[in-house]
Amino acid sequence: MNDDVKKRIIESYQTEGGGFIVHTAEQLKKIYNAYGIDPRSLDRRIFEIESLSHFLQKGVIELFKALEIKKEDKVLSLGEGNGAPSRLLVKLAGCRVTGVDINPEQVKKAKECAVLANVEDKVEYVLQNVEELDLPEKDYDKAYCNETVGHWENKEEAFFRIYNHLRKGAKIGFNLWIRGNKGDLNDAYEKVESFRNLYRPYIWFQLSLDELVNILEKVGFRLISKKDVTDEVDARMRARLKAIKIANARKDDKYVKIMGRKAAEMAEKYYKGMIDVNYDYLRYARLIMEKR
C-alpha cells in the first residue's frame, strides 16, 4: 500500500474524518448513560452506535457462527477498526482476540472502548498494516475480516501474511465489500454525488467474489462457502436509515442532545449515500475459507 492511499484511509476514519463519526469512549459513555445501556451487554444498539458495519450486528454474528468460533479459540481480526467486532465476539464466545489495524487513532479508541465494555483482558490491539503483518504468534485457530478487504491494495501479499499466522486447518471468514454491477466505489466517487463526501477519494480496491476466491486459493486456502448477500445487507441498511430518520425527527432525542444535530444528520446522510451506491458500485458477500 502506498503512503498516499494509507494517509487517505486513515483520514477517512477519524472522529470527524468524513461523512460519519467514529465515537470516542467518552462520547459512548455519555450516550449509554443517557439511554440506560450497559456497555458490557449484547444490546444491539451498542454495535450500531460503535460500528460502521453495514452488515450490522446480525450480519457480523452470522459470520462468527459460520466460523464456529469457540471459547478456547485464539482469533485474529484483520482491519479491526475501532474494535467493535472483537468486543462483540468476546461477549458472545469468551475467546481471545488480536485485532490489527493500520490507523493509530482507531487502535487507541479500540483499547479505550475495551475497558468500557469490560473485555480488556480478552482483546489485544496491534497497529500494523495487514499487507506487512508480522505478529509473534503464528498459530491462530480462526481469523476474520469485517468489511475492510476492499481497502487492501496488495491482496495477495495480505492473504499470504495472514496464511502464515494460522495453524493448519484454521478457518478464515470475510464479510466483504465487492465490486458492483457498474464498477467500484472509485467510480461512485465520480458519479454519485451523495457518496462523494463520505470517504476520502480513491481508497478502494474492490474485486469480484470469484477473483478474491482465486487469490485465496493461490495462497493456499480451500473454499468452504461463498455467498452474495447484497439483498440482505441492503434491506438492513434501509431499515437502519428509517430508524435514524425517525430518531432525528424527535425534538427530545437523547443522541441529538449529546452529540448535536450535525452528528445526527451525518448518520442519516451516510446511510443514504451508501444505499445510493449499492448494487451499481458496491455489492456484499460472505466468504469462508480454510488453511490447507
Phi and psi restraints in degrees (value plus and minus 20) as a CYANA .aco file:
   2 ASN   PHI     -96.8   -56.8
   2 ASN   PSI     142.9   182.9
   3 ASP   PHI     -84.4   -44.4
   3 ASP   PSI     -54.7   -14.7
   4 ASP   PHI     -86.2   -46.2
   4 ASP   PSI     -63.0   -23.0
   5 VAL   PHI     -83.7   -43.7
   5 VAL   PSI     -65.7   -25.7
   6 LYS   PHI     -77.5   -37.5
   6 LYS   PSI     -64.7   -24.7
   7 LYS   PHI     -81.7   -41.7
   7 LYS   PSI     -64.6   -24.6
   8 ARG   PHI     -87.7   -47.7
   8 ARG   PSI     -56.2   -16.2
   9 ILE   PHI     -84.3   -44.3
   9 ILE   PSI     -67.3   -27.3
  10 ILE   PHI     -81.1   -41.1
  10 ILE   PSI     -61.8   -21.8
  11 GLU   PHI     -84.9   -44.9
  11 GLU   PSI     -46.5    -6.5
  12 SER   PHI     -94.0   -54.0
  12 SER   PSI     -38.6     1.4
  13 TYR   PHI    -140.8  -100.8
  13 TYR   PSI      23.0    63.0
  14 GLN   PHI    -110.2   -70.2
  14 GLN   PSI     156.0   196.0
  15 THR   PHI     -75.0   -35.0
  15 THR   PSI     -60.9   -20.9
  16 GLU   PHI    -156.2  -116.2
  16 GLU   PSI      36.8    76.8
  17 GLY   PHI    -105.2   -65.2
  17 GLY   PSI     -41.6    -1.6
  18 GLY   PHI    -174.4  -134.4
  18 GLY   PSI    -145.8  -105.8
  19 GLY   PHI    -113.1   -73.1
  19 GLY   PSI      -1.6    38.4
  20 PHE   PHI    -173.9  -133.9
  20 PHE   PSI     147.8   187.8
  21 ILE   PHI    -132.0   -92.0
  21 ILE   PSI     109.4   149.4
  22 VAL   PHI    -117.2   -77.2
  22 VAL   PSI      83.1   123.1
  23 HIS   PHI     -86.4   -46.4
  23 HIS   PSI     126.0   166.0
  24 THR   PHI    -103.1   -63.1
  24 THR   PSI     144.7   184.7
  25 ALA   PHI     -82.7   -42.7
  25 ALA   PSI     -55.9   -15.9
  26 GLU   PHI     -86.8   -46.8
  26 GLU   PSI     -61.1   -21.1
  27 GLN   PHI     -82.9   -42.9
  27 GLN   PSI     -64.0   -24.0
  28 LEU   PHI     -82.4   -42.4
  28 LEU   PSI     -59.4   -19.4
  29 LYS   PHI     -79.9   -39.9
  29 LYS   PSI     -63.4   -23.4
  30 LYS   PHI     -84.9   -44.9
  30 LYS   PSI     -62.1   -22.1
  31 ILE   PHI     -84.4   -44.4
  31 ILE   PSI     -65.9   -25.9
  32 TYR   PHI     -87.1   -47.1
  32 TYR   PSI     -57.7   -17.7
  33 ASN   PHI     -82.2   -42.2
  33 ASN   PSI     -60.6   -20.6
  34 ALA   PHI     -85.1   -45.1
  34 ALA   PSI     -58.0   -18.0
  35 TYR   PHI    -112.8   -72.8
  35 TYR   PSI     -24.2    15.8
  36 GLY   PHI      49.4    89.4
  36 GLY   PSI      14.2    54.2
  37 ILE   PHI    -117.6   -77.6
  37 ILE   PSI     112.5   152.5
  38 ASP   PHI    -107.0   -67.0
  38 ASP   PSI      93.7   133.7
  39 PRO   PHI     -85.1   -45.1
  39 PRO   PSI     -30.8     9.2
  40 ARG   PHI    -106.5   -66.5
  40 ARG   PSI     -26.5    13.5
  41 SER   PHI    -109.6   -69.6
  41 SER   PSI     159.8   199.8
  42 LEU   PHI    -121.9   -81.9
  42 LEU   PSI       0.0    40.0
  43 ASP   PHI     -71.6   -31.6
  43 ASP   PSI     103.6   143.6
  44 ARG   PHI     -82.3   -42.3
  44 ARG   PSI     -43.0    -3.0
  45 ARG   PHI     -84.4   -44.4
  45 ARG   PSI     -47.1    -7.1
  46 ILE   PHI     -81.9   -41.9
  46 ILE   PSI     -70.6   -30.6
  47 PHE   PHI     -86.0   -46.0
  47 PHE   PSI     -56.9   -16.9
  48 GLU   PHI     -85.5   -45.5
  48 GLU   PSI     -54.0   -14.0
  49 ILE   PHI    -100.0   -60.0
  49 ILE   PSI     -59.9   -19.9
  50 GLU   PHI    -103.8   -63.8
  50 GLU   PSI     -49.8    -9.8
  51 SER   PHI    -125.8   -85.8
  51 SER   PSI     130.8   170.8
  52 LEU   PHI    -117.0   -77.0
  52 LEU   PSI      -9.1    30.9
  53 SER   PHI     -83.3   -43.3
  53 SER   PSI     105.4   145.4
  54 HIS   PHI     -93.1   -53.1
  54 HIS   PSI     -43.5    -3.5
  55 PHE   PHI     -92.4   -52.4
  55 PHE   PSI     -35.6     4.4
  56 LEU   PHI      37.0    77.0
  56 LEU   PSI    -199.2  -159.2
  57 GLN   PHI     -80.6   -40.6
  57 GLN   PSI     -60.7   -20.7
  58 LYS   PHI     -79.8   -39.8
  58 LYS   PSI     -65.3   -25.3
  59 GLY   PHI     -87.9   -47.9
  59 GLY   PSI     -53.2   -13.2
  60 VAL   PHI     -92.6   -52.6
  60 VAL   PSI     -59.7   -19.7
  61 ILE   PHI     -82.9   -42.9
  61 ILE   PSI     -57.9   -17.9
  62 GLU   PHI     -80.5   -40.5
  62 GLU   PSI     -57.8   -17.8
  63 LEU   PHI     -84.4   -44.4
  63 LEU   PSI     -65.4   -25.4
  64 PHE   PHI     -81.4   -41.4
  64 PHE   PSI     -60.3   -20.3
  65 LYS   PHI     -84.9   -44.9
  65 LYS   PSI     -60.2   -20.2
  66 ALA   PHI     -83.5   -43.5
  66 ALA   PSI     -49.3    -9.3
  67 LEU   PHI    -104.2   -64.2
  67 LEU   PSI     -29.8    10.2
  68 GLU   PHI      34.6    74.6
  68 GLU   PSI      29.0    69.0
  69 ILE   PHI     -93.4   -53.4
  69 ILE   PSI     110.9   150.9
  70 LYS   PHI    -137.0   -97.0
  70 LYS   PSI     147.3   187.3
  71 LYS   PHI     -77.7   -37.7
  71 LYS   PSI     -57.9   -17.9
  72 GLU   PHI    -100.4   -60.4
  72 GLU   PSI     -25.9    14.1
  73 ASP   PHI     -92.5   -52.5
  73 ASP   PSI     125.8   165.8
  74 LYS   PHI    -123.6   -83.6
  74 LYS   PSI      98.5   138.5
  75 VAL   PHI    -135.1   -95.1
  75 VAL   PSI     119.1   159.1
  76 LEU   PHI    -132.1   -92.1
  76 LEU   PSI     106.1   146.1
  77 SER   PHI    -132.7   -92.7
  77 SER   PSI     104.3   144.3
  78 LEU   PHI    -125.8   -85.8
  78 LEU   PSI     111.4   151.4
  79 GLY   PHI      47.9    87.9
  79 GLY   PSI      33.1    73.1
  80 GLU   PHI     -92.9   -52.9
  80 GLU   PSI     -42.1    -2.1
  81 GLY   PHI      46.1    86.1
  81 GLY   PSI    -156.3  -116.3
  82 ASN   PHI    -106.2   -66.2
  82 ASN   PSI      -8.7    31.3
  83 GLY   PHI      69.5   109.5
  83 GLY   PSI     -17.2    22.8
  84 ALA   PHI     -78.2   -38.2
  84 ALA   PSI     -63.7   -23.7
  85 PRO   PHI     -82.4   -42.4
  85 PRO   PSI     -63.0   -23.0
  86 SER   PHI     -87.4   -47.4
  86 SER   PSI     -56.6   -16.6
  87 ARG   PHI     -86.1   -46.1
  87 ARG   PSI     -59.7   -19.7
  88 LEU   PHI     -82.9   -42.9
  88 LEU   PSI     -63.8   -23.8
  89 LEU   PHI     -82.9   -42.9
  89 LEU   PSI     -63.4   -23.4
  90 VAL   PHI     -82.3   -42.3
  90 VAL   PSI     -60.6   -20.6
  91 LYS   PHI     -82.9   -42.9
  91 LYS   PSI     -56.8   -16.8
  92 LEU   PHI     -97.5   -57.5
  92 LEU   PSI     -66.3   -26.3
  93 ALA   PHI    -131.4   -91.4
  93 ALA   PSI     -41.3    -1.3
  94 GLY   PHI      55.1    95.1
  94 GLY   PSI      -6.5    33.5
  95 CYS   PHI    -102.8   -62.8
  95 CYS   PSI     156.2   196.2
  96 ARG   PHI    -118.5   -78.5
  96 ARG   PSI     119.3   159.3
  97 VAL   PHI    -151.8  -111.8
  97 VAL   PSI     115.4   155.4
  98 THR   PHI    -130.0   -90.0
  98 THR   PSI      98.0   138.0
  99 GLY   PHI    -125.6   -85.6
  99 GLY   PSI     111.4   151.4
 100 VAL   PHI    -135.3   -95.3
 100 VAL   PSI     113.8   153.8
 101 ASP   PHI    -169.3  -129.3
 101 ASP   PSI     135.6   175.6
 102 ILE   PHI    -107.5   -67.5
 102 ILE   PSI     -33.4     6.6
 103 ASN   PHI    -121.7   -81.7
 103 ASN   PSI      93.5   133.5
 104 PRO   PHI     -80.5   -40.5
 104 PRO   PSI     -55.3   -15.3
 105 GLU   PHI     -88.1   -48.1
 105 GLU   PSI     -57.5   -17.5
 106 GLN   PHI     -85.9   -45.9
 106 GLN   PSI     -62.5   -22.5
 107 VAL   PHI     -82.6   -42.6
 107 VAL   PSI     -61.7   -21.7
 108 LYS   PHI     -80.8   -40.8
 108 LYS   PSI     -65.9   -25.9
 109 LYS   PHI     -84.4   -44.4
 109 LYS   PSI     -58.8   -18.8
 110 ALA   PHI     -79.9   -39.9
 110 ALA   PSI     -63.0   -23.0
 111 LYS   PHI     -85.2   -45.2
 111 LYS   PSI     -61.9   -21.9
 112 GLU   PHI     -88.3   -48.3
 112 GLU   PSI     -59.7   -19.7
 113 CYS   PHI     -91.5   -51.5
 113 CYS   PSI     -47.7    -7.7
 114 ALA   PHI     -83.4   -43.4
 114 ALA   PSI     -57.2   -17.2
 115 VAL   PHI     -87.0   -47.0
 115 VAL   PSI     -62.8   -22.8
 116 LEU   PHI     -79.4   -39.4
 116 LEU   PSI     -58.4   -18.4
 117 ALA   PHI    -106.7   -66.7
 117 ALA   PSI     -23.2    16.8
 118 ASN   PHI      43.0    83.0
 118 ASN   PSI      18.9    58.9
 119 VAL   PHI    -143.7  -103.7
 119 VAL   PSI      -5.2    34.8
 120 GLU   PHI     -82.6   -42.6
 120 GLU   PSI     -40.8    -0.8
 121 ASP   PHI    -100.7   -60.7
 121 ASP   PSI     -27.3    12.7
 122 LYS   PHI    -133.0   -93.0
 122 LYS   PSI     -30.8     9.2
 123 VAL   PHI    -142.7  -102.7
 123 VAL   PSI     128.3   168.3
 124 GLU   PHI    -153.7  -113.7
 124 GLU   PSI     115.3   155.3
 125 TYR   PHI    -138.1   -98.1
 125 TYR   PSI     111.0   151.0
 126 VAL   PHI    -142.7  -102.7
 126 VAL   PSI     113.2   153.2
 127 LEU   PHI    -108.0   -68.0
 127 LEU   PSI      82.2   122.2
 128 GLN   PHI    -173.7  -133.7
 128 GLN   PSI     133.7   173.7
 129 ASN   PHI    -102.5   -62.5
 129 ASN   PSI     107.2   147.2
 130 VAL   PHI     -78.7   -38.7
 130 VAL   PSI     -50.1   -10.1
 131 GLU   PHI     -91.5   -51.5
 131 GLU   PSI     -29.5    10.5
 132 GLU   PHI    -145.5  -105.5
 132 GLU   PSI       4.0    44.0
 133 LEU   PHI     -74.6   -34.6
 133 LEU   PSI     107.6   147.6
 134 ASP   PHI    -174.5  -134.5
 134 ASP   PSI      72.2   112.2
 135 LEU   PHI    -127.7   -87.7
 135 LEU   PSI     135.1   175.1
 136 PRO   PHI     -82.2   -42.2
 136 PRO   PSI     -57.7   -17.7
 137 GLU   PHI    -109.6   -69.6
 137 GLU   PSI     117.8   157.8
 138 LYS   PHI    -147.3  -107.3
 138 LYS   PSI       8.0    48.0
 139 ASP   PHI    -154.5  -114.5
 139 ASP   PSI      20.4    60.4
 140 TYR   PHI     -87.7   -47.7
 140 TYR   PSI     122.1   162.1
 141 ASP   PHI    -103.3   -63.3
 141 ASP   PSI     -53.3   -13.3
 142 LYS   PHI    -161.9  -121.9
 142 LYS   PSI     136.5   176.5
 143 ALA   PHI    -166.9  -126.9
 143 ALA   PSI     131.9   171.9
 144 TYR   PHI    -170.4  -130.4
 144 TYR   PSI     139.8   179.8
 145 CYS   PHI    -158.8  -118.8
 145 CYS   PSI     100.9   140.9
 146 ASN   PHI    -124.4   -84.4
 146 ASN   PSI      75.3   115.3
 147 GLU   PHI      55.0    95.0
 147 GLU   PSI      -1.7    38.3
 148 THR   PHI    -137.4   -97.4
 148 THR   PSI     -24.8    15.2
 149 VAL   PHI     -78.4   -38.4
 149 VAL   PSI     -50.1   -10.1
 150 GLY   PHI     -82.5   -42.5
 150 GLY   PSI     -36.2     3.8
 151 HIS   PHI    -110.1   -70.1
 151 HIS   PSI     -33.2     6.8
 152 TRP   PHI     -99.5   -59.5
 152 TRP   PSI     100.2   140.2
 153 GLU   PHI     -97.0   -57.0
 153 GLU   PSI     -66.9   -26.9
 154 ASN   PHI    -124.9   -84.9
 154 ASN   PSI      63.3   103.3
 155 LYS   PHI     -87.5   -47.5
 155 LYS   PSI     -58.7   -18.7
 156 GLU   PHI     -81.3   -41.3
 156 GLU   PSI     -63.2   -23.2
 157 GLU   PHI     -85.1   -45.1
 157 GLU   PSI     -61.9   -21.9
 158 ALA   PHI     -81.7   -41.7
 158 ALA   PSI     -66.4   -26.4
 159 PHE   PHI     -85.6   -45.6
 159 PHE   PSI     -56.4   -16.4
 160 PHE   PHI     -84.0   -44.0
 160 PHE   PSI     -63.1   -23.1
 161 ARG   PHI     -83.1   -43.1
 161 ARG   PSI     -63.6   -23.6
 162 ILE   PHI     -82.4   -42.4
 162 ILE   PSI     -65.5   -25.5
 163 TYR   PHI     -71.7   -31.7
 163 TYR   PSI     -62.2   -22.2
 164 ASN   PHI     -94.8   -54.8
 164 ASN   PSI     -26.3    13.7
 165 HIS   PHI    -122.6   -82.6
 165 HIS   PSI     -17.3    22.7
 166 LEU   PHI    -131.4   -91.4
 166 LEU   PSI     127.1   167.1
 167 ARG   PHI     -94.7   -54.7
 167 ARG   PSI     142.1   182.1
 168 LYS   PHI     -82.7   -42.7
 168 LYS   PSI     113.1   153.1
 169 GLY   PHI      68.5   108.5
 169 GLY   PSI     -22.5    17.5
 170 ALA   PHI     -88.0   -48.0
 170 ALA   PSI     125.2   165.2
 171 LYS   PHI    -119.5   -79.5
 171 LYS   PSI     126.2   166.2
 172 ILE   PHI    -150.2  -110.2
 172 ILE   PSI     117.1   157.1
 173 GLY   PHI    -147.7  -107.7
 173 GLY   PSI     129.7   169.7
 174 PHE   PHI    -152.5  -112.5
 174 PHE   PSI     111.1   151.1
 175 ASN   PHI    -116.7   -76.7
 175 ASN   PSI      96.8   136.8
 176 LEU   PHI    -134.4   -94.4
 176 LEU   PSI     125.7   165.7
 177 TRP   PHI    -119.4   -79.4
 177 TRP   PSI      96.9   136.9
 178 ILE   PHI    -137.9   -97.9
 178 ILE   PSI     152.3   192.3
 179 ARG   PHI     -83.8   -43.8
 179 ARG   PSI     124.1   164.1
 180 GLY   PHI    -108.0   -68.0
 180 GLY   PSI    -194.3  -154.3
 181 ASN   PHI     -87.9   -47.9
 181 ASN   PSI     -47.6    -7.6
 182 LYS   PHI    -132.3   -92.3
 182 LYS   PSI     -23.9    16.1
 183 GLY   PHI     130.8   170.8
 183 GLY   PSI    -177.1  -137.1
 184 ASP   PHI    -135.3   -95.3
 184 ASP   PSI    -193.3  -153.3
 185 LEU   PHI     -93.3   -53.3
 185 LEU   PSI     -36.7     3.3
 186 ASN   PHI     -86.3   -46.3
 186 ASN   PSI     -59.4   -19.4
 187 ASP   PHI     -86.0   -46.0
 187 ASP   PSI     -59.9   -19.9
 188 ALA   PHI     -82.3   -42.3
 188 ALA   PSI     -54.7   -14.7
 189 TYR   PHI     -79.5   -39.5
 189 TYR   PSI     -53.0   -13.0
 190 GLU   PHI    -103.4   -63.4
 190 GLU   PSI     -48.9    -8.9
 191 LYS   PHI    -133.0   -93.0
 191 LYS   PSI     -37.8     2.2
 192 VAL   PHI    -138.9   -98.9
 192 VAL   PSI      86.0   126.0
 193 GLU   PHI     -81.0   -41.0
 193 GLU   PSI     -59.8   -19.8
 194 SER   PHI     -86.9   -46.9
 194 SER   PSI     -39.1     0.9
 195 PHE   PHI    -109.0   -69.0
 195 PHE   PSI     -42.8    -2.8
 196 ARG   PHI     -78.6   -38.6
 196 ARG   PSI     -55.3   -15.3
 197 ASN   PHI    -122.2   -82.2
 197 ASN   PSI      -6.1    33.9
 198 LEU   PHI    -103.8   -63.8
 198 LEU   PSI     -51.6   -11.6
 199 TYR   PHI    -157.5  -117.5
 199 TYR   PSI     144.0   184.0
 200 ARG   PHI     -87.0   -47.0
 200 ARG   PSI     132.6   172.6
 201 PRO   PHI     -94.4   -54.4
 201 PRO   PSI     132.6   172.6
 202 TYR   PHI      38.8    78.8
 202 TYR   PSI      32.0    72.0
 203 ILE   PHI    -139.2   -99.2
 203 ILE   PSI      -1.1    38.9
 204 TRP   PHI    -135.9   -95.9
 204 TRP   PSI     117.1   157.1
 205 PHE   PHI    -157.1  -117.1
 205 PHE   PSI      40.2    80.2
 206 GLN   PHI     -98.1   -58.1
 206 GLN   PSI     121.2   161.2
 207 LEU   PHI    -140.9  -100.9
 207 LEU   PSI     154.7   194.7
 208 SER   PHI     -98.4   -58.4
 208 SER   PSI     145.0   185.0
 209 LEU   PHI     -81.7   -41.7
 209 LEU   PSI     -63.9   -23.9
 210 ASP   PHI     -85.4   -45.4
 210 ASP   PSI     -56.3   -16.3
 211 GLU   PHI     -83.7   -43.7
 211 GLU   PSI     -60.0   -20.0
 212 LEU   PHI     -86.0   -46.0
 212 LEU   PSI     -62.3   -22.3
 213 VAL   PHI     -80.0   -40.0
 213 VAL   PSI     -62.6   -22.6
 214 ASN   PHI     -80.8   -40.8
 214 ASN   PSI     -61.6   -21.6
 215 ILE   PHI     -86.7   -46.7
 215 ILE   PSI     -64.3   -24.3
 216 LEU   PHI     -83.3   -43.3
 216 LEU   PSI     -59.6   -19.6
 217 GLU   PHI     -87.6   -47.6
 217 GLU   PSI     -56.7   -16.7
 218 LYS   PHI     -81.7   -41.7
 218 LYS   PSI     -58.5   -18.5
 219 VAL   PHI     -89.1   -49.1
 219 VAL   PSI     -52.1   -12.1
 220 GLY   PHI     114.6   154.6
 220 GLY   PSI     -12.9    27.1
 221 PHE   PHI    -107.3   -67.3
 221 PHE   PSI     136.5   176.5
 222 ARG   PHI    -133.4   -93.4
 222 ARG   PSI     115.8   155.8
 223 LEU   PHI     -92.3   -52.3
 223 LEU   PSI     110.6   150.6
 224 ILE   PHI    -124.1   -84.1
 224 ILE   PSI     -69.5   -29.5
 225 SER   PHI    -178.3  -138.3
 225 SER   PSI     132.4   172.4
 226 LYS   PHI    -166.0  -126.0
 226 LYS   PSI     124.2   164.2
 227 LYS   PHI    -176.6  -136.6
 227 LYS   PSI     112.4   152.4
 228 ASP   PHI     -99.4   -59.4
 228 ASP   PSI     103.5   143.5
 229 VAL   PHI    -139.8   -99.8
 229 VAL   PSI       8.1    48.1
 230 THR   PHI     -78.8   -38.8
 230 THR   PSI     -64.3   -24.3
 231 ASP   PHI     -79.8   -39.8
 231 ASP   PSI     -63.1   -23.1
 232 GLU   PHI     -84.2   -44.2
 232 GLU   PSI     -67.9   -27.9
 233 VAL   PHI     -86.9   -46.9
 233 VAL   PSI     -61.7   -21.7
 234 ASP   PHI     -80.3   -40.3
 234 ASP   PSI     -62.6   -22.6
 235 ALA   PHI     -83.5   -43.5
 235 ALA   PSI     -60.9   -20.9
 236 ARG   PHI     -86.7   -46.7
 236 ARG   PSI     -59.5   -19.5
 237 MET   PHI     -84.7   -44.7
 237 MET   PSI     -59.2   -19.2
 238 ARG   PHI     -86.8   -46.8
 238 ARG   PSI     -57.3   -17.3
 239 ALA   PHI     -86.9   -46.9
 239 ALA   PSI     -58.9   -18.9
 240 ARG   PHI     -84.8   -44.8
 240 ARG   PSI     -63.3   -23.3
 241 LEU   PHI     -81.8   -41.8
 241 LEU   PSI     -61.4   -21.4
 242 LYS   PHI     -80.5   -40.5
 242 LYS   PSI     -63.2   -23.2
 243 ALA   PHI     -85.1   -45.1
 243 ALA   PSI     -59.3   -19.3
 244 ILE   PHI     -84.2   -44.2
 244 ILE   PSI     -62.3   -22.3
 245 LYS   PHI     -82.2   -42.2
 245 LYS   PSI     -61.5   -21.5
 246 ILE   PHI     -83.6   -43.6
 246 ILE   PSI     -63.8   -23.8
 247 ALA   PHI     -85.2   -45.2
 247 ALA   PSI     -62.1   -22.1
 248 ASN   PHI     -87.4   -47.4
 248 ASN   PSI     -43.9    -3.9
 249 ALA   PHI     -97.5   -57.5
 249 ALA   PSI     -36.2     3.8
 250 ARG   PHI     -98.3   -58.3
 250 ARG   PSI     115.6   155.6
 251 LYS   PHI     -93.5   -53.5
 251 LYS   PSI     -44.9    -4.9
 252 ASP   PHI    -128.4   -88.4
 252 ASP   PSI       2.5    42.5
 253 ASP   PHI     -81.8   -41.8
 253 ASP   PSI     110.0   150.0
 254 LYS   PHI     -88.4   -48.4
 254 LYS   PSI     -57.8   -17.8
 255 TYR   PHI     -82.3   -42.3
 255 TYR   PSI     -64.8   -24.8
 256 VAL   PHI     -81.5   -41.5
 256 VAL   PSI     -60.1   -20.1
 257 LYS   PHI     -83.3   -43.3
 257 LYS   PSI     -55.6   -15.6
 258 ILE   PHI    -102.3   -62.3
 258 ILE   PSI     -68.3   -28.3
 259 MET   PHI    -116.3   -76.3
 259 MET   PSI     -37.6     2.4
 260 GLY   PHI      76.4   116.4
 260 GLY   PSI     139.4   179.4
 261 ARG   PHI     -83.5   -43.5
 261 ARG   PSI     -56.4   -16.4
 262 LYS   PHI     -80.4   -40.4
 262 LYS   PSI     -63.4   -23.4
 263 ALA   PHI     -82.8   -42.8
 263 ALA   PSI     -62.1   -22.1
 264 ALA   PHI     -83.7   -43.7
 264 ALA   PSI     -61.1   -21.1
 265 GLU   PHI     -88.6   -48.6
 265 GLU   PSI     -53.7   -13.7
 266 MET   PHI     -81.9   -41.9
 266 MET   PSI     -61.5   -21.5
 267 ALA   PHI     -81.9   -41.9
 267 ALA   PSI     -62.4   -22.4
 268 GLU   PHI     -85.1   -45.1
 268 GLU   PSI     -64.7   -24.7
 269 LYS   PHI     -85.9   -45.9
 269 LYS   PSI     -54.6   -14.6
 270 TYR   PHI     -82.8   -42.8
 270 TYR   PSI     -73.3   -33.3
 271 TYR   PHI     -84.2   -44.2
 271 TYR   PSI     -58.0   -18.0
 272 LYS   PHI     -81.6   -41.6
 272 LYS   PSI     -67.1   -27.1
 273 GLY   PHI     -84.1   -44.1
 273 GLY   PSI     -59.0   -19.0
 274 MET   PHI     -92.1   -52.1
 274 MET   PSI     -58.2   -18.2
 275 ILE   PHI     -82.5   -42.5
 275 ILE   PSI     -53.9   -13.9
 276 ASP   PHI     -84.7   -44.7
 276 ASP   PSI     -42.2    -2.2
 277 VAL   PHI    -121.9   -81.9
 277 VAL   PSI     -27.9    12.1
 278 ASN   PHI     -78.3   -38.3
 278 ASN   PSI     124.9   164.9
 279 TYR   PHI      57.3    97.3
 279 TYR   PSI     -79.6   -39.6
 280 ASP   PHI     -87.9   -47.9
 280 ASP   PSI     -64.4   -24.4
 281 TYR   PHI    -144.0  -104.0
 281 TYR   PSI     -21.9    18.1
 282 LEU   PHI    -173.3  -133.3
 282 LEU   PSI     102.7   142.7
 283 ARG   PHI    -142.5  -102.5
 283 ARG   PSI     145.6   185.6
 284 TYR   PHI    -144.1  -104.1
 284 TYR   PSI     127.6   167.6
 285 ALA   PHI    -169.4  -129.4
 285 ALA   PSI     138.4   178.4
 286 ARG   PHI    -141.3  -101.3
 286 ARG   PSI     112.8   152.8
 287 LEU   PHI    -154.5  -114.5
 287 LEU   PSI     110.3   150.3
 288 ILE   PHI    -142.0  -102.0
 288 ILE   PSI     107.1   147.1
 289 MET   PHI    -147.7  -107.7
 289 MET   PSI     148.8   188.8
 290 GLU   PHI    -158.1  -118.1
 290 GLU   PSI     119.9   159.9
 291 LYS   PHI     -94.2   -54.2
 291 LYS   PSI     104.0   144.0
